[in-house]
Amino acid sequence: MQVLRVFHTGAVTSLVLLFLWLLAWEIFVAPLHTGGSLLALKALPLLLPLRGVLKRDLYTLQWSSMVILIYLVEGIVRAWSDRAELSRLMALGEALLVCAYFLFAVLYLRPYKKQAQKLAKELLDKVKVPHD
């Protein structure tokens, strides 16, 4: 389905861009300390779901869409609290990329969830278990 391909591509792109964005932010653009910051290591956990997201693994897309919200919180807090204007802009960019990944992942997963619910209902109807 063409729409699902767009959502998957959007999820992959936003995840990779978020990884690169965080590295650039903490090493080159607005590091906390001159010459780079160890905060750049915060980008490394984003590599954990990358393989599964590339392979369209539904489970990986589900858990990564929840875990990535930690980065949303960090982006909002730093956009609010950082003193350097450039760092605040980078934090807003982080929050936007996280929102993009979350949106694309959820939209990609939506038809699969609907299909699973339909199959579960049919199974419950077959065994005549009350549901709803």
C-alpha positions as CSV (number, residue, x, y, z in Angstrom):
1,M,0.0,0.0,0.0
2,Q,1.5,3.4,-1.1
3,V,0.3,5.3,2.0
4,L,2.0,2.9,4.3
5,R,5.2,3.3,2.4
6,V,5.0,7.0,2.9
7,F,4.5,6.6,6.7
8,H,7.3,4.0,6.9
9,T,9.7,6.3,5.0
10,G,8.7,9.2,7.2
11,A,9.4,7.2,10.4
12,V,12.8,6.1,9.1
13,T,13.7,9.5,7.9
14,S,12.7,11.3,11.1
15,L,14.5,8.8,13.3
16,V,17.7,9.1,11.3
17,L,17.4,12.9,11.2
18,L,16.8,13.0,14.9
19,F,20.0,11.0,15.5
20,L,22.0,13.3,13.3
21,W,20.4,16.4,14.8
22,L,21.3,15.4,18.3
23,L,24.9,14.6,17.4
24,A,25.3,17.9,15.5
25,W,23.7,19.9,18.4
26,E,25.9,18.5,21.1
27,I,29.2,18.3,19.1
28,F,29.2,21.2,16.7
29,V,26.2,23.6,16.8
30,A,25.6,24.4,20.5
31,P,27.6,22.1,22.8
32,L,27.4,22.8,26.5
33,H,31.2,22.8,26.6
34,T,33.7,24.1,24.0
35,G,34.8,21.3,21.7
36,G,31.7,19.1,22.2
37,S,29.8,17.5,25.0
38,L,29.3,14.0,26.3
39,L,25.6,14.8,25.9
40,A,26.1,13.7,22.3
41,L,25.9,10.1,23.7
42,K,22.2,10.6,24.2
43,A,21.8,10.0,20.5
44,L,23.2,6.4,20.7
45,P,20.0,4.8,22.1
46,L,18.2,5.9,18.9
47,L,20.3,3.3,17.0
48,L,18.7,0.5,18.9
49,P,15.3,0.5,17.1
50,L,16.8,1.6,13.8
51,R,17.2,-2.0,12.4
52,G,13.7,-3.0,13.4
53,V,12.2,0.2,12.0
54,L,14.0,-0.3,8.7
55,K,12.7,-3.9,8.6
56,R,9.1,-2.7,9.4
57,D,9.0,-4.7,12.5
58,L,5.7,-3.9,14.2
59,Y,6.8,-4.6,17.7
60,T,9.9,-2.3,17.3
61,L,7.7,0.5,15.9
62,Q,5.4,0.1,18.9
63,W,7.9,0.3,21.6
64,S,10.1,2.9,20.0
65,S,7.2,5.2,19.5
66,M,6.7,5.2,23.3
67,V,10.4,5.4,24.2
68,I,11.1,8.3,21.9
69,L,8.8,10.4,23.9
70,I,11.7,10.8,26.4
71,Y,13.4,12.9,23.8
72,L,10.3,15.0,23.4
73,V,10.4,15.8,27.1
74,E,14.1,16.6,26.9
75,G,13.5,18.9,23.9
76,I,10.7,20.8,25.5
77,V,12.6,21.2,28.8
78,R,15.7,22.5,27.1
79,A,13.7,24.7,24.7
80,W,12.2,26.3,27.9
81,S,15.3,26.4,30.1
82,D,18.5,26.8,27.9
83,R,19.9,30.2,27.9
84,A,21.6,30.1,24.5
85,E,19.2,31.0,21.7
86,L,20.7,28.5,19.3
87,S,20.5,25.7,21.8
88,R,16.8,26.5,22.3
89,L,16.2,26.4,18.6
90,M,17.9,23.0,18.4
91,A,15.7,21.8,21.3
92,L,12.6,22.8,19.4
93,G,13.9,21.0,16.3
94,E,14.4,17.9,18.4
95,A,10.8,18.1,19.7
96,L,9.5,18.5,16.1
97,L,11.5,15.5,14.9
98,V,10.2,13.4,17.8
99,C,6.7,14.4,17.0
100,A,7.2,13.5,13.3
101,Y,8.5,10.1,14.2
102,F,5.7,9.4,16.6
103,L,3.1,10.5,14.1
104,F,4.5,8.5,11.3
105,A,5.0,5.4,13.4
106,V,1.4,5.5,14.8
107,L,0.0,6.1,11.3
108,Y,2.0,3.2,10.0
109,L,0.8,0.9,12.8
110,R,-2.9,1.9,12.7
111,P,-4.1,-0.5,10.0
112,Y,-2.3,-3.4,11.6
113,K,-3.9,-2.7,14.9
114,K,-7.4,-2.5,13.3
115,Q,-6.8,-5.9,11.6
116,A,-5.7,-7.5,14.8
117,Q,-8.8,-6.2,16.6
118,K,-11.0,-7.6,13.9
119,L,-9.3,-11.0,14.0
120,A,-9.6,-11.1,17.8
121,K,-13.3,-10.3,17.7
122,E,-13.9,-13.0,15.1
123,L,-12.0,-15.5,17.2
124,L,-14.1,-14.5,20.3
125,D,-17.3,-14.9,18.2
126,K,-16.2,-18.4,17.2
127,V,-15.7,-19.6,20.7
128,K,-18.8,-17.7,21.9
129,V,-17.0,-15.7,24.6
130,P,-18.8,-12.5,25.6
131,H,-16.8,-9.5,24.8
132,D,-17.0,-5.7,24.5
